[in-house]
Amino acid sequence: MKRLARVRLNHARRIGRLGGPSLALGAALIATAGLATYAFQLADAAAQLQAQVLARQDRAMRAAPRVAPVHADPAAVADDREAARIRSELALPWERMFDAIESAASPDISLLLLTPAPARAQLTLGGEARNMAALLAFLKRLQGSGGYARAYLREHHIDPADAHQAVRFSIELKWNDTHG
């Protein structure tokens, strides 16, 4: 049998000096950390300067007198008016107004025409009713719905040649100018 060679362990032995590559790596790490710190300081300074610029611009805008342009482009003025009109129409309580019409509807009423006139705060309904009693009941339900300030029958017509004696009608609905 062979005998194994002895292994000697020396835990107290000094480790050799750090070599050139290790020193270079350490220096690079320290330089990178320094550059990162400097970059964060620059970013913070830039943010502070940006905040100062925005604050000055805000103060300047508040201090500036509000004067309408003397020579406004007529096409731009017309576009602005049209945009304001459209915003006003979109702000109307359309859903509430349509809900009032739907809740007043019945199988005896056929709506054929709905004409909004937002500038006059009105809506015109045109249609046919099975008979005069159905038309008057529909009108009464519209008036009682609370969806409109006023609902009235503008015109009605019964065609004597029609065997069913259907009533053609036009109802005008006025809503409050407040969009609530």
C-alpha positions as YAML, in Angstrom:
chain: A
units: angstrom
residues:
- id: 1
  name: MET
  ca: [0.00, 0.00, 0.00]
- id: 2
  name: LYS
  ca: [1.17, 3.39, -0.85]
- id: 3
  name: ARG
  ca: [1.40, 6.05, 1.62]
- id: 4
  name: LEU
  ca: [-0.06, 9.47, 0.85]
- id: 5
  name: ALA
  ca: [2.12, 12.51, 0.96]
- id: 6
  name: ARG
  ca: [1.64, 14.94, 3.76]
- id: 7
  name: VAL
  ca: [-0.22, 18.13, 3.11]
- id: 8
  name: ARG
  ca: [0.92, 21.15, 5.03]
- id: 9
  name: LEU
  ca: [-1.46, 24.04, 5.49]
- id: 10
  name: ASN
  ca: [-0.10, 27.39, 6.58]
- id: 11
  name: HIS
  ca: [-2.95, 29.70, 7.48]
- id: 12
  name: ALA
  ca: [-0.71, 32.44, 8.75]
- id: 13
  name: ARG
  ca: [1.14, 32.97, 5.52]
- id: 14
  name: ARG
  ca: [1.12, 36.52, 4.12]
- id: 15
  name: ILE
  ca: [-0.78, 37.17, 0.99]
- id: 16
  name: GLY
  ca: [1.26, 38.76, -1.71]
- id: 17
  name: ARG
  ca: [0.86, 42.38, -2.80]
- id: 18
  name: LEU
  ca: [-2.02, 43.47, -4.95]
- id: 19
  name: GLY
  ca: [-1.03, 43.38, -8.57]
- id: 20
  name: GLY
  ca: [-1.33, 46.14, -11.14]
- id: 21
  name: PRO
  ca: [-4.68, 44.99, -12.60]
- id: 22
  name: SER
  ca: [-6.30, 44.96, -9.17]
- id: 23
  name: LEU
  ca: [-5.15, 48.48, -8.46]
- id: 24
  name: ALA
  ca: [-6.38, 49.69, -11.82]
- id: 25
  name: LEU
  ca: [-9.78, 48.11, -11.22]
- id: 26
  name: GLY
  ca: [-10.05, 49.72, -7.79]
- id: 27
  name: ALA
  ca: [-9.10, 53.12, -9.19]
- id: 28
  name: ALA
  ca: [-11.68, 52.74, -11.95]
- id: 29
  name: LEU
  ca: [-14.38, 51.89, -9.39]
- id: 30
  name: ILE
  ca: [-13.51, 54.92, -7.28]
- id: 31
  name: ALA
  ca: [-13.50, 57.18, -10.36]
- id: 32
  name: THR
  ca: [-16.89, 55.80, -11.49]
- id: 33
  name: ALA
  ca: [-18.39, 56.43, -8.06]
- id: 34
  name: GLY
  ca: [-17.05, 59.98, -8.11]
- id: 35
  name: LEU
  ca: [-18.46, 60.63, -11.59]
- id: 36
  name: ALA
  ca: [-21.85, 59.22, -10.59]
- id: 37
  name: THR
  ca: [-21.96, 61.50, -7.55]
- id: 38
  name: TYR
  ca: [-21.03, 64.47, -9.73]
- id: 39
  name: ALA
  ca: [-23.73, 63.55, -12.28]
- id: 40
  name: PHE
  ca: [-26.39, 63.39, -9.52]
- id: 41
  name: GLN
  ca: [-25.27, 66.79, -8.25]
- id: 42
  name: LEU
  ca: [-25.53, 68.24, -11.77]
- id: 43
  name: ALA
  ca: [-29.00, 66.74, -12.25]
- id: 44
  name: ASP
  ca: [-30.14, 68.21, -8.94]
- id: 45
  name: ALA
  ca: [-28.75, 71.63, -9.88]
- id: 46
  name: ALA
  ca: [-30.49, 71.44, -13.28]
- id: 47
  name: ALA
  ca: [-33.79, 70.59, -11.63]
- id: 48
  name: GLN
  ca: [-33.44, 73.54, -9.26]
- id: 49
  name: LEU
  ca: [-32.66, 75.88, -12.16]
- id: 50
  name: GLN
  ca: [-35.64, 74.53, -14.12]
- id: 51
  name: ALA
  ca: [-37.92, 75.17, -11.13]
- id: 52
  name: GLN
  ca: [-36.60, 78.72, -10.86]
- id: 53
  name: VAL
  ca: [-37.20, 79.36, -14.56]
- id: 54
  name: LEU
  ca: [-40.76, 78.01, -14.34]
- id: 55
  name: ALA
  ca: [-41.47, 80.13, -11.25]
- id: 56
  name: ARG
  ca: [-40.19, 83.25, -13.02]
- id: 57
  name: GLN
  ca: [-42.27, 82.49, -16.11]
- id: 58
  name: ASP
  ca: [-45.33, 81.96, -13.94]
- id: 59
  name: ARG
  ca: [-44.78, 85.28, -12.16]
- id: 60
  name: ALA
  ca: [-44.25, 87.02, -15.49]
- id: 61
  name: MET
  ca: [-47.47, 85.55, -16.91]
- id: 62
  name: ARG
  ca: [-49.43, 86.70, -13.86]
- id: 63
  name: ALA
  ca: [-47.94, 90.18, -14.04]
- id: 64
  name: ALA
  ca: [-48.48, 90.58, -17.79]
- id: 65
  name: PRO
  ca: [-51.56, 92.59, -18.69]
- id: 66
  name: ARG
  ca: [-54.33, 90.66, -20.39]
- id: 67
  name: VAL
  ca: [-54.76, 92.44, -23.69]
- id: 68
  name: ALA
  ca: [-56.64, 91.10, -26.65]
- id: 69
  name: PRO
  ca: [-54.65, 91.08, -29.88]
- id: 70
  name: VAL
  ca: [-55.25, 94.21, -31.92]
- id: 71
  name: HIS
  ca: [-55.04, 92.57, -35.32]
- id: 72
  name: ALA
  ca: [-56.65, 89.16, -34.83]
- id: 73
  name: ASP
  ca: [-56.93, 86.95, -37.86]
- id: 74
  name: PRO
  ca: [-60.64, 86.83, -38.82]
- id: 75
  name: ALA
  ca: [-60.38, 83.14, -39.73]
- id: 76
  name: ALA
  ca: [-58.87, 82.34, -36.32]
- id: 77
  name: VAL
  ca: [-61.63, 84.32, -34.57]
- id: 78
  name: ALA
  ca: [-64.27, 82.42, -36.56]
- id: 79
  name: ASP
  ca: [-62.60, 79.11, -35.69]
- id: 80
  name: ASP
  ca: [-62.55, 80.06, -32.00]
- id: 81
  name: ARG
  ca: [-66.25, 80.96, -32.08]
- id: 82
  name: GLU
  ca: [-67.11, 77.69, -33.80]
- id: 83
  name: ALA
  ca: [-65.07, 75.72, -31.24]
- id: 84
  name: ALA
  ca: [-66.84, 77.55, -28.39]
- id: 85
  name: ARG
  ca: [-70.24, 76.77, -29.95]
- id: 86
  name: ILE
  ca: [-69.38, 73.09, -30.28]
- id: 87
  name: ARG
  ca: [-68.09, 72.94, -26.67]
- id: 88
  name: SER
  ca: [-71.33, 74.56, -25.53]
- id: 89
  name: GLU
  ca: [-73.43, 72.01, -27.43]
- id: 90
  name: LEU
  ca: [-71.40, 69.09, -26.09]
- id: 91
  name: ALA
  ca: [-71.86, 70.40, -22.54]
- id: 92
  name: LEU
  ca: [-75.65, 70.13, -22.82]
- id: 93
  name: PRO
  ca: [-77.30, 67.41, -20.72]
- id: 94
  name: TRP
  ca: [-78.12, 65.27, -23.76]
- id: 95
  name: GLU
  ca: [-78.41, 62.03, -21.83]
- id: 96
  name: ARG
  ca: [-80.93, 63.51, -19.37]
- id: 97
  name: MET
  ca: [-82.98, 64.98, -22.24]
- id: 98
  name: PHE
  ca: [-83.05, 61.72, -24.19]
- id: 99
  name: ASP
  ca: [-83.92, 59.77, -21.04]
- id: 100
  name: ALA
  ca: [-86.96, 62.03, -20.55]
- id: 101
  name: ILE
  ca: [-88.13, 61.32, -24.10]
- id: 102
  name: GLU
  ca: [-87.56, 57.57, -23.75]
- id: 103
  name: SER
  ca: [-89.42, 57.40, -20.45]
- id: 104
  name: ALA
  ca: [-92.43, 59.18, -22.00]
- id: 105
  name: ALA
  ca: [-92.51, 56.96, -25.09]
- id: 106
  name: SER
  ca: [-95.13, 54.29, -25.66]
- id: 107
  name: PRO
  ca: [-95.98, 51.77, -28.41]
- id: 108
  name: ASP
  ca: [-98.67, 54.17, -29.66]
- id: 109
  name: ILE
  ca: [-96.05, 56.82, -30.55]
- id: 110
  name: SER
  ca: [-93.55, 56.71, -33.42]
- id: 111
  name: LEU
  ca: [-90.88, 59.40, -33.37]
- id: 112
  name: LEU
  ca: [-89.72, 60.19, -36.88]
- id: 113
  name: LEU
  ca: [-87.78, 63.42, -36.42]
- id: 114
  name: LEU
  ca: [-85.63, 64.93, -33.71]
- id: 115
  name: THR
  ca: [-84.23, 68.39, -34.44]
- id: 116
  name: PRO
  ca: [-82.04, 70.04, -31.79]
- id: 117
  name: ALA
  ca: [-81.57, 73.81, -31.72]
- id: 118
  name: PRO
  ca: [-79.04, 74.33, -28.91]
- id: 119
  name: ALA
  ca: [-78.70, 78.06, -29.55]
- id: 120
  name: ARG
  ca: [-82.42, 78.45, -28.72]
- id: 121
  name: ALA
  ca: [-82.34, 75.76, -25.99]
- id: 122
  name: GLN
  ca: [-84.99, 73.74, -27.74]
- id: 123
  name: LEU
  ca: [-85.60, 70.37, -29.31]
- id: 124
  name: THR
  ca: [-88.35, 69.61, -31.84]
- id: 125
  name: LEU
  ca: [-89.88, 66.15, -32.05]
- id: 126
  name: GLY
  ca: [-91.88, 65.03, -35.05]
- id: 127
  name: GLY
  ca: [-93.79, 61.82, -35.36]
- id: 128
  name: GLU
  ca: [-97.07, 59.96, -35.50]
- id: 129
  name: ALA
  ca: [-99.44, 58.87, -32.80]
- id: 130
  name: ARG
  ca: [-102.00, 56.07, -33.12]
- id: 131
  name: ASN
  ca: [-104.74, 58.52, -32.12]
- id: 132
  name: MET
  ca: [-105.25, 61.89, -30.44]
- id: 133
  name: ALA
  ca: [-105.56, 60.36, -26.96]
- id: 134
  name: ALA
  ca: [-102.15, 58.66, -27.32]
- id: 135
  name: LEU
  ca: [-100.59, 61.93, -28.49]
- id: 136
  name: LEU
  ca: [-102.00, 63.91, -25.54]
- id: 137
  name: ALA
  ca: [-100.89, 61.21, -23.08]
- id: 138
  name: PHE
  ca: [-97.36, 61.34, -24.55]
- id: 139
  name: LEU
  ca: [-97.30, 65.13, -24.28]
- id: 140
  name: LYS
  ca: [-98.49, 64.97, -20.67]
- id: 141
  name: ARG
  ca: [-95.75, 62.45, -19.78]
- id: 142
  name: LEU
  ca: [-93.14, 64.71, -21.40]
- id: 143
  name: GLN
  ca: [-94.41, 67.70, -19.41]
- id: 144
  name: GLY
  ca: [-94.32, 65.72, -16.17]
- id: 145
  name: SER
  ca: [-90.89, 64.16, -16.74]
- id: 146
  name: GLY
  ca: [-88.97, 67.12, -15.35]
- id: 147
  name: GLY
  ca: [-86.47, 66.81, -18.17]
- id: 148
  name: TYR
  ca: [-87.67, 69.99, -19.84]
- id: 149
  name: ALA
  ca: [-88.73, 73.45, -18.72]
- id: 150
  name: ARG
  ca: [-91.60, 73.41, -21.23]
- id: 151
  name: ALA
  ca: [-93.14, 70.93, -23.66]
- id: 152
  name: TYR
  ca: [-95.96, 71.94, -25.98]
- id: 153
  name: LEU
  ca: [-97.71, 70.74, -29.08]
- id: 154
  name: ARG
  ca: [-96.74, 73.01, -32.00]
- id: 155
  name: GLU
  ca: [-98.96, 71.40, -34.60]
- id: 156
  name: HIS
  ca: [-100.88, 68.26, -35.37]
- id: 157
  name: HIS
  ca: [-102.69, 66.90, -38.40]
- id: 158
  name: ILE
  ca: [-105.06, 64.00, -38.98]
- id: 159
  name: ASP
  ca: [-105.21, 62.84, -42.57]
- id: 160
  name: PRO
  ca: [-108.89, 62.08, -43.35]
- id: 161
  name: ALA
  ca: [-107.83, 59.74, -46.19]
- id: 162
  name: ASP
  ca: [-105.84, 57.57, -43.73]
- id: 163
  name: ALA
  ca: [-107.91, 54.57, -42.64]
- id: 164
  name: HIS
  ca: [-106.03, 54.38, -39.31]
- id: 165
  name: GLN
  ca: [-106.60, 58.07, -38.52]
- id: 166
  name: ALA
  ca: [-102.99, 58.46, -37.31]
- id: 167
  name: VAL
  ca: [-102.09, 61.88, -35.94]
- id: 168
  name: ARG
  ca: [-98.96, 63.53, -37.28]
- id: 169
  name: PHE
  ca: [-97.48, 65.94, -34.78]
- id: 170
  name: SER
  ca: [-94.69, 68.32, -33.93]
- id: 171
  name: ILE
  ca: [-93.76, 68.93, -30.28]
- id: 172
  name: GLU
  ca: [-91.37, 71.61, -29.12]
- id: 173
  name: LEU
  ca: [-89.35, 70.97, -25.98]
- id: 174
  name: LYS
  ca: [-87.52, 73.81, -24.20]
- id: 175
  name: TRP
  ca: [-84.84, 73.05, -21.65]
- id: 176
  name: ASN
  ca: [-83.37, 75.27, -19.00]
- id: 177
  name: ASP
  ca: [-80.22, 77.11, -20.02]
- id: 178
  name: THR
  ca: [-78.51, 75.79, -16.88]
- id: 179
  name: HIS
  ca: [-76.80, 72.51, -17.77]
- id: 180
  name: GLY
  ca: [-77.43, 70.84, -14.46]
...
